[in-house]
Amino acid sequence: MAEFTIGEYALGQRSGSDAWYRVWYDKASKSSKRVSLGTSDFEIARTRLLEWYYANHKMPAGFSKPGDVALAEVILDYWNHHGSKLVSGPTVKILLRQWNEFWGDATIQDVRDVNRQEEFHEFLRLHGYSANSINRVVEIGRAAIRRAWKRGVIDTCPYIQTVKGEYDKPLGRPLTLDELRAYYRGSEERHWQDFFLLVLGTGSRPKAIITLEKRQIDFGEGLVFLNPQGRRQTSKFRPTVKLPPTLAERFTGRPEGRLIWFHGREVGKMDNIIRLARRRAGLDDQVNAYSLRHTVARYLRQQGVDTAEIACQLGHLRFGHDMTLRYAPHAPDYLAKSCAALEQLLQDVLAPTSRHKLRKAA
């Protein structure tokens, strides 16, 4: 007797045997077929059946009615043939699991019910998801359904609503110039000061700087390729930015490989040194590595840099991503104002005395 099914396959046992089999009906021979799963443990057998199914299942095209197609089938197909291949695959898997947990054996037609969609939102909210996180869950399921529609699995695509989003609060407050100088001198460890100056001189996200390698810098062209060759871009876009002269002078003579090292080892996290530098600088707990990036954003605005150029510097505007702008970083005026402003900021931080101060954070 079948104890668990997925698609046309089931777990089954022979009479008088504890062993579990993958069982299905073969239309060609008009008989049941079975393949041993090599275990008498139900949970292990269930896992092996699911793993086999995920690896081999592909939904056929045929423009079925939404009421005839299980949502779980569509989600599994999306994961197997698309989601698992994404850089964000582990996160996608978690988000898809929320769909399966709430909707169970629902069909695509069931998902059309707006009241049920709102119940799904509430389900996610009770599980600790913020409005923005709920929308990320909703959007990944919507992408799975839309993929099935585009491939002819279903003949219509249901409307799926999101919730009103929230603006994410900055991860760290911006700093005044005096605070920047104190923060920088909060530790004399080279890996801290290298990290500090690279984030401040590029406006990059801290993670991109921790993994930055010398080969990503073209000293001749004066460019920093924050997204290394071979790495797929994600929603946290890593742009190509100009290399300020202060950074060029500091890193030209470094050996190949990572730029951030600590006692002969590559650095994975900066948490401890960030806390130490912050404490020695007398700064509050709202100050962290992202404070440098947010200070860059505010400083560039204060220096009159164009909004589009700031967005490009920070990776918010995918300048250079479009085919027509592929070679834009090699233009003489590419991020010129932004680079000049950041060079001045670096010099002011490193100078014995400050010539001017940033406006205090609100």
C-alpha positions in Angstrom: 0.0 0.0 0.0 1.3 3.5 -0.9 2.3 5.6 2.1 3.6 8.6 0.3 3.2 9.9 -3.3 4.7 12.6 -5.4 3.4 13.0 -9.0 2.8 9.6 -10.4 5.4 7.9 -8.0 4.7 6.4 -4.6 6.5 4.7 -1.7 5.4 1.1 -1.5 6.4 -2.2 0.2 6.0 -5.7 -0.8 3.9 -8.0 1.4 6.1 -9.4 4.2 9.0 -7.1 3.5 10.2 -4.0 5.3 12.1 -2.6 2.3 10.7 0.5 0.6 10.3 0.9 -3.2 9.7 3.6 -5.7 6.5 2.5 -7.3 4.7 3.7 -10.4 2.3 2.5 -13.1 3.9 1.9 -16.5 1.3 2.6 -19.2 3.3 0.9 -21.9 3.4 -2.5 -20.1 0.1 -1.8 -18.3 1.7 -3.0 -15.1 3.2 -1.6 -11.9 6.9 -1.1 -11.7 9.1 -0.8 -8.6 12.7 0.1 -7.9 14.3 -0.5 -4.5 15.3 2.5 -2.4 17.7 0.5 -0.4 16.2 1.1 3.0 13.5 0.0 5.4 13.4 3.4 7.1 10.4 5.4 5.9 11.9 8.9 6.3 15.1 7.9 4.5 13.0 6.3 1.7 10.8 9.4 1.5 13.9 11.6 1.2 15.4 9.4 -1.5 12.2 9.4 -3.5 12.0 13.2 -3.3 15.7 13.6 -4.3 15.2 11.3 -7.2 12.0 13.1 -8.2 13.6 16.6 -8.0 16.5 15.4 -10.1 14.4 13.8 -12.9 11.0 15.6 -12.9 10.1 18.1 -15.6 6.6 19.3 -16.2 5.4 18.7 -19.8 4.1 21.5 -21.9 0.4 21.2 -22.8 -1.6 24.2 -21.7 -3.5 22.6 -18.9 -6.2 24.4 -16.9 -4.9 25.9 -13.7 -7.3 23.7 -11.7 -5.6 20.6 -13.2 -2.0 21.5 -12.1 -0.8 21.2 -8.6 1.1 24.2 -7.2 3.6 21.9 -5.6 4.4 20.4 -9.0 5.1 23.9 -10.4 7.3 24.9 -7.5 9.3 21.7 -7.7 9.8 22.2 -11.4 10.9 25.8 -10.9 13.4 24.7 -8.2 14.8 21.8 -10.2 15.3 23.6 -13.5 15.9 27.2 -12.5 16.0 28.1 -8.8 18.7 25.6 -7.8 21.0 27.1 -10.4 20.8 30.7 -9.0 23.5 32.3 -6.9 20.8 32.9 -4.3 19.7 29.2 -4.6 19.8 28.5 -0.8 17.6 31.5 -0.1 15.2 30.6 -2.9 14.8 27.1 -1.5 13.8 28.5 1.9 11.3 30.9 0.3 9.7 28.1 -1.8 9.4 26.0 1.3 7.0 28.6 2.7 4.7 28.2 -0.3 4.6 24.4 0.1 4.0 24.6 3.8 1.0 26.9 3.5 -0.6 25.8 0.3 0.0 22.0 0.6 -1.9 20.2 -2.2 -3.5 23.3 -3.7 -3.8 23.8 -7.4 -2.8 26.9 -9.4 -6.5 27.7 -9.6 -6.7 27.8 -5.7 -4.0 30.4 -5.7 -6.3 32.8 -7.5 -8.4 33.2 -4.3 -7.3 36.7 -3.0 -8.6 35.8 0.5 -6.3 32.8 0.6 -3.5 35.0 -0.6 -4.1 37.4 2.3 -4.1 34.4 4.7 -0.8 33.4 3.2 0.5 36.9 4.0 -0.7 36.6 7.5 0.9 33.1 7.8 4.2 34.6 6.8 3.8 37.6 9.2 3.2 35.2 12.1 6.4 33.4 11.1 8.3 36.7 11.7 8.5 38.0 8.1 8.5 41.7 7.5 6.4 43.3 4.7 9.4 43.4 2.4 10.3 39.8 3.3 6.7 38.7 2.6 6.9 40.3 -0.8 10.2 38.4 -1.5 8.4 35.1 -0.7 5.4 36.1 -2.8 7.6 37.1 -5.8 9.5 33.8 -5.9 6.3 31.8 -6.0 4.9 34.1 -8.6 8.0 33.6 -10.7 7.5 29.8 -10.5 3.9 30.1 -11.7 4.8 32.6 -14.4 7.6 30.2 -15.6 5.1 27.4 -15.9 2.7 29.7 -17.9 5.5 30.8 -20.3 6.4 27.2 -21.0 2.9 26.2 -21.8 2.2 24.1 -18.7 -0.8 26.2 -17.8 -3.0 28.3 -20.1 -3.5 31.3 -17.8 -1.4 33.0 -15.1 -3.2 34.0 -11.9 -3.0 37.5 -10.4 -0.9 37.3 -7.1 -0.9 40.4 -4.9 1.9 41.6 -2.7 1.6 43.6 0.5 2.5 47.3 1.1 6.2 47.4 1.5 8.4 49.2 4.0 11.5 51.2 3.5 14.5 49.4 5.0 16.3 51.4 7.6 20.0 52.0 7.0 22.2 49.4 8.6 24.5 52.0 10.1 24.3 55.7 10.6 26.6 58.1 8.7 29.5 59.8 10.3 31.0 63.3 10.7 34.5 63.8 9.4 35.9 63.9 13.0 34.1 60.6 13.7 35.5 59.1 10.5 39.0 60.0 11.5 38.6 58.6 15.0 37.0 55.4 13.6 39.9 54.9 11.2 42.4 55.3 14.0 40.5 53.0 16.3 42.9 50.3 15.3 46.3 50.3 13.8 45.9 46.9 12.3 46.6 47.1 8.6 43.6 44.9 7.6 41.2 47.3 9.4 42.7 50.4 7.8 42.9 48.8 4.4 39.3 47.8 4.6 38.2 51.2 5.9 39.9 53.1 3.1 38.6 50.8 0.4 35.0 51.0 1.5 35.3 54.8 1.9 37.1 55.3 -1.4 34.7 53.2 -3.5 31.4 53.3 -1.6 31.2 49.6 -1.9 29.3 47.2 0.3 31.7 45.8 2.9 31.4 42.1 1.7 32.7 43.0 -1.7 35.7 44.7 -0.2 36.5 41.7 2.1 36.8 39.4 -1.0 38.4 42.0 -3.3 41.5 40.8 -5.1 44.3 42.8 -6.7 43.4 41.4 -10.1 40.1 43.3 -9.9 42.0 46.6 -10.0 43.2 48.0 -13.3 45.8 50.5 -12.1 46.5 51.7 -15.6 42.9 52.6 -16.4 42.2 53.5 -12.7 39.2 51.2 -12.4 38.0 48.8 -9.6 35.9 45.9 -10.9 33.9 45.2 -7.7 32.3 42.2 -9.3 35.0 39.7 -10.1 35.2 37.9 -13.5 33.0 34.8 -13.5 30.8 35.9 -10.6 27.1 36.3 -11.6 25.6 39.7 -10.6 22.9 39.6 -8.0 20.3 42.1 -6.8 23.1 43.6 -4.7 24.8 44.9 -7.9 28.5 45.4 -7.8 29.6 48.1 -10.2 32.9 49.1 -11.8 34.1 52.3 -10.1 37.0 54.7 -10.4 40.1 54.2 -8.4 41.0 57.3 -6.3 44.8 58.1 -6.4 45.2 57.6 -2.6 44.0 53.9 -3.0 46.1 53.4 -6.1 49.2 54.5 -4.2 48.4 52.4 -1.2 47.7 49.1 -3.1 49.9 49.2 -6.2 52.8 47.3 -4.6 50.7 44.6 -2.9 51.1 41.0 -3.9 48.4 39.2 -6.0 45.4 37.8 -4.2 43.1 39.2 -1.6 43.8 42.7 -0.4 42.5 42.2 3.1 44.7 39.9 5.1 45.2 39.4 8.9 48.4 37.7 10.1 48.9 35.8 6.8 45.3 34.7 6.5 42.4 35.8 4.4 39.8 37.6 6.4 36.2 36.2 6.5 34.6 38.7 8.8 35.4 42.1 10.3 33.0 42.0 13.2 35.6 41.9 16.0 37.9 44.6 14.7 34.9 46.8 13.8 33.7 46.6 17.5 37.2 47.3 18.8 37.7 50.4 16.5 34.3 51.7 17.4 34.8 51.3 21.1 38.3 53.0 21.0 36.8 55.8 18.9 34.1 56.4 21.5 31.3 55.8 18.9 27.8 54.4 19.6 26.4 51.0 18.6 24.7 52.4 15.5 28.1 52.8 13.8 29.3 49.8 11.8 30.9 49.0 8.5 27.9 50.2 6.6 28.2 53.6 8.2 31.1 54.2 5.8 28.9 53.4 2.7 26.1 55.6 4.0 28.6 58.4 4.8 29.8 58.2 1.2 26.3 58.5 -0.1 25.6 61.6 2.0 29.0 63.2 1.3 28.6 62.9 -2.5 25.3 64.6 -2.3 26.8 67.4 -0.2 29.6 67.8 -2.8 27.0 68.4 -5.6 27.6 65.1 -7.4 24.7 64.2 -9.8 22.1 61.8 -8.4 22.6 59.4 -11.3 26.3 59.3 -10.8 25.9 58.6 -7.1 23.5 55.8 -7.9 26.1 54.4 -10.3 28.9 54.7 -7.7 26.9 52.8 -5.1 25.6 50.1 -7.5 22.0 51.3 -7.4 22.0 52.3 -11.1 23.4 49.6 -13.3 25.5 51.9 -15.4 27.6 49.9 -17.8 25.2 46.9 -17.5 23.3 47.8 -20.7 25.0 46.7 -23.9 25.3 50.3 -25.2 27.1 51.3 -22.0 29.4 48.3 -21.8 32.5 50.4 -22.3 31.4 53.4 -20.3 33.9 52.8 -17.4 36.7 53.5 -19.9 35.4 57.0 -20.8 37.5 59.9 -19.3 34.5 61.4 -17.5 33.1 58.1 -16.0 32.4 58.8 -12.3 34.9 61.7 -12.5 33.1 63.9 -10.0 32.4 61.1 -7.6 36.0 59.9 -7.7 37.4 63.4 -7.1 35.0 63.9 -4.2 36.0 60.6 -2.6 39.7 61.3 -3.1 39.2 64.6 -1.2 37.4 62.7 1.6 40.2 60.1 1.9 42.8 62.9 2.1 40.7 64.7 4.8 40.4 61.5 6.9 44.2 60.8 6.6 45.2 64.5 7.2 46.6 65.5 10.6 43.8 68.1 10.8 40.4 68.4 9.1 39.8 71.3 6.7 36.0 70.9 7.0 33.4 68.8 8.6 30.5 66.8 7.3 27.0 67.8 8.4 25.9 65.9 11.5 23.6 62.9 10.9 20.0 63.7 11.6 
